[in-house]
């Protein structure tokens, strides 16, 4: 028997998480279960269940006398996110190159193309960027590593969408090379390619932060 309550909660979770990652609900904004229930066409119970899961995942916070808020972007934490990426993703890619099947490696090509497809909107490209990096981590065959990379990239996706809304979109440029080197490169080439992509993304973040501070100072 299908658990309709669970299914509805899953729907609420997926919809709310997608809206948060895409910054439809901006960092720091208040979210109300009554408004979400009306918008998503469901009762408040699955909305509350979804909020509880997202609270455990760290995407929403409950503040006494203020309510439930989308987690603000903490730039100190974001820099640590890039440090974690630099530690984990080069090795994840090396493991993927050894452990993935030929068919699985080929599937990365489509994700790579989607992450830079000009026919997709910016938010969809950012989503495809996340999915690609998470898929590479999953091909390492280490579930805890893949889950950690997934968590890191959800925060990265949210930041990229937020920066895009501020007029500073990020353009991924190395995914084709990344996939090719995972398929055919040496371990050192894989590590270098992954590390350089992470560093490029980190620099984009820092430029965005500096530009943001300059705007506030005007």
C-alpha positions as CSV (number, residue, x, y, z in Angstrom):
1,X,0.0,0.0,0.0
2,X,1.3,3.4,-0.9
3,X,1.9,5.7,2.1
4,X,0.0,8.8,0.9
5,X,1.1,10.9,3.8
6,X,4.7,10.0,3.3
7,X,4.4,10.6,-0.4
8,X,2.9,14.0,0.2
9,X,5.7,14.9,2.7
10,X,8.2,13.8,0.1
11,X,6.6,16.1,-2.5
12,X,6.6,19.0,0.0
13,X,10.3,18.3,0.8
14,X,11.4,18.2,-2.9
15,X,9.4,21.3,-3.8
16,X,10.6,23.4,-0.8
17,X,14.2,22.3,-1.1
18,X,14.2,23.1,-4.8
19,X,12.8,26.6,-4.1
20,X,15.4,27.2,-1.4
21,X,18.4,26.0,-3.6
22,X,17.2,28.1,-6.5
23,X,16.8,31.1,-4.1
24,X,13.2,31.5,-4.9
25,X,13.1,31.7,-1.1
26,X,16.1,33.9,-0.5
27,X,18.7,33.4,2.3
28,X,17.3,34.8,5.6
29,X,13.7,35.0,4.4
30,X,10.8,33.9,6.6
31,X,8.8,30.9,5.5
32,X,5.3,30.2,6.7
33,X,3.8,26.7,6.6
34,X,0.3,28.2,6.0
35,X,1.5,30.1,2.9
36,X,3.5,27.1,1.6
37,X,0.5,24.8,2.1
38,X,-1.6,27.1,0.0
39,X,1.1,27.5,-2.7
40,X,1.9,23.8,-3.0
41,X,-1.7,22.7,-2.7
42,X,-1.5,20.5,0.3
43,X,-2.1,20.5,4.1
44,X,0.2,22.0,6.6
45,X,1.2,18.6,8.0
46,X,3.5,17.5,5.1
47,X,4.9,21.0,4.9
48,X,5.9,20.8,8.6
49,X,7.4,17.4,8.0
50,X,9.4,18.8,5.1
51,X,10.6,21.8,7.2
52,X,11.8,19.4,9.9
53,X,13.9,17.5,7.5
54,X,15.3,20.6,6.0
55,X,16.1,21.9,9.4
56,X,18.1,18.7,10.1
57,X,19.9,19.2,6.8
58,X,20.8,22.8,7.8
59,X,18.9,24.6,5.1
60,X,16.3,26.2,7.4
61,X,16.6,27.4,11.0
62,X,14.0,28.0,13.6
63,X,14.5,31.1,15.7
64,X,12.4,31.6,18.8
65,X,9.8,34.5,18.5
66,X,10.8,35.0,14.8
67,X,9.8,31.7,13.2
68,X,11.4,29.5,10.5
69,X,13.9,31.2,8.2
70,X,15.9,30.1,5.2
71,X,19.5,29.7,6.5
72,X,21.5,32.8,5.7
73,X,24.6,32.4,3.6
74,X,27.6,32.4,6.0
75,X,30.6,33.4,3.9
76,X,33.0,31.9,6.5
77,X,31.3,28.6,6.2
78,X,31.3,29.0,2.4
79,X,35.0,29.3,2.4
80,X,35.2,26.2,4.5
81,X,33.0,24.5,2.0
82,X,35.6,25.1,-0.7
83,X,38.3,23.8,1.6
84,X,36.3,20.6,2.0
85,X,35.8,20.3,-1.7
86,X,39.5,20.7,-2.3
87,X,40.2,17.9,0.2
88,X,37.5,15.4,-1.0
89,X,36.7,15.9,-4.7
90,X,40.1,15.2,-6.3
91,X,40.3,11.8,-4.6
92,X,36.6,11.1,-5.3
93,X,37.3,11.7,-9.0
94,X,40.4,9.4,-9.0
95,X,38.3,6.7,-7.3
96,X,35.5,7.2,-9.9
97,X,38.0,6.7,-12.7
98,X,39.0,3.3,-11.3
99,X,35.6,2.1,-10.0
100,X,33.0,3.3,-12.5
101,X,31.9,1.3,-15.5
102,X,32.4,2.6,-19.0
103,X,28.7,3.2,-19.3
104,X,28.7,5.3,-16.0
105,X,31.6,7.4,-17.2
106,X,29.8,8.0,-20.5
107,X,26.8,9.2,-18.6
108,X,28.9,12.0,-17.2
109,X,29.1,13.5,-20.7
110,X,25.4,14.4,-20.8
111,X,25.6,16.0,-17.4
112,X,28.7,18.0,-18.5
113,X,26.9,19.3,-21.6
114,X,23.8,20.2,-19.5
115,X,25.8,22.2,-17.1
116,X,26.9,24.6,-19.8
117,X,23.9,24.3,-22.2
118,X,22.9,27.9,-23.3
119,X,19.3,26.7,-23.9
120,X,18.9,26.1,-20.1
121,X,18.3,28.9,-17.7
122,X,21.0,29.8,-15.2
123,X,19.4,28.0,-12.3
124,X,19.1,24.8,-14.3
125,X,22.7,24.9,-15.3
126,X,23.7,25.4,-11.7
127,X,21.6,22.4,-10.8
128,X,23.2,20.3,-13.5
129,X,26.6,21.4,-12.2
130,X,25.7,20.1,-8.7
131,X,24.4,16.8,-10.1
132,X,27.5,16.3,-12.1
133,X,29.9,16.7,-9.2
134,X,27.7,14.6,-6.9
135,X,27.5,11.8,-9.6
136,X,31.3,11.8,-9.8
137,X,31.5,11.4,-6.0
138,X,28.8,8.6,-6.1
139,X,31.0,6.7,-8.7
140,X,33.7,6.6,-6.0
141,X,31.5,3.9,-4.4
142,X,31.9,5.5,-0.9
143,X,28.4,6.5,0.2
144,X,29.5,8.8,3.1
145,X,31.9,10.6,0.7
146,X,29.1,11.1,-1.9
147,X,26.7,12.4,0.8
148,X,29.2,14.9,2.0
149,X,29.9,16.2,-1.5
150,X,26.1,16.4,-2.1
151,X,25.7,18.6,1.0
152,X,28.6,20.8,0.0
153,X,27.3,21.3,-3.5
154,X,23.8,22.1,-2.4
155,X,25.3,25.1,-0.5
156,X,27.4,26.0,-3.5
157,X,24.3,25.8,-5.8
158,X,22.4,28.1,-3.5
159,X,25.3,30.6,-3.4
160,X,25.7,30.5,-7.2
161,X,22.0,31.2,-7.7
162,X,22.2,34.0,-5.1
163,X,25.2,35.6,-6.9
164,X,23.4,35.2,-10.2
165,X,20.5,37.2,-8.8
166,X,23.0,39.9,-7.9
167,X,24.2,40.1,-11.5
168,X,27.3,37.9,-11.0
169,X,26.5,34.6,-12.7
170,X,29.2,31.8,-12.7
171,X,30.1,30.2,-16.0
172,X,31.4,26.7,-15.7
173,X,34.1,26.1,-18.3
174,X,36.1,22.9,-17.5
175,X,33.5,20.2,-17.3
176,X,34.2,18.7,-20.7
177,X,37.9,18.5,-19.7
178,X,37.0,17.1,-16.3
179,X,35.0,14.2,-17.7
180,X,37.6,13.5,-20.3
181,X,40.5,13.4,-17.8
182,X,38.5,11.1,-15.5
183,X,37.9,8.7,-18.4
184,X,41.4,8.8,-19.8
185,X,43.9,10.8,-17.6
186,X,46.4,9.8,-15.0
187,X,45.7,10.2,-11.3
188,X,47.8,13.3,-11.2
189,X,46.0,14.9,-14.2
190,X,42.6,14.1,-12.6
191,X,43.7,15.7,-9.3
192,X,45.1,18.8,-11.0
193,X,42.0,19.3,-13.2
194,X,39.6,18.9,-10.2
195,X,41.6,21.2,-8.0
196,X,41.9,23.9,-10.6
197,X,38.2,23.9,-11.2
198,X,37.5,24.3,-7.5
199,X,40.0,27.1,-7.2
200,X,38.4,28.9,-10.1
201,X,35.0,28.6,-8.4
202,X,36.5,29.8,-5.1
203,X,37.9,32.9,-6.8
204,X,34.5,33.7,-8.3
205,X,33.1,33.5,-4.8
206,X,35.7,35.9,-3.4
207,X,35.2,38.4,-6.3
208,X,31.5,38.3,-5.6
209,X,32.1,38.9,-1.9
210,X,34.3,41.9,-2.6
211,X,31.9,43.4,-5.1
212,X,29.1,43.0,-2.7
213,X,31.0,44.8,0.1
214,X,31.9,47.6,-2.3
215,X,28.2,48.0,-3.3
216,X,27.2,48.2,0.4
217,X,29.9,50.8,1.0
218,X,28.5,53.1,-1.6
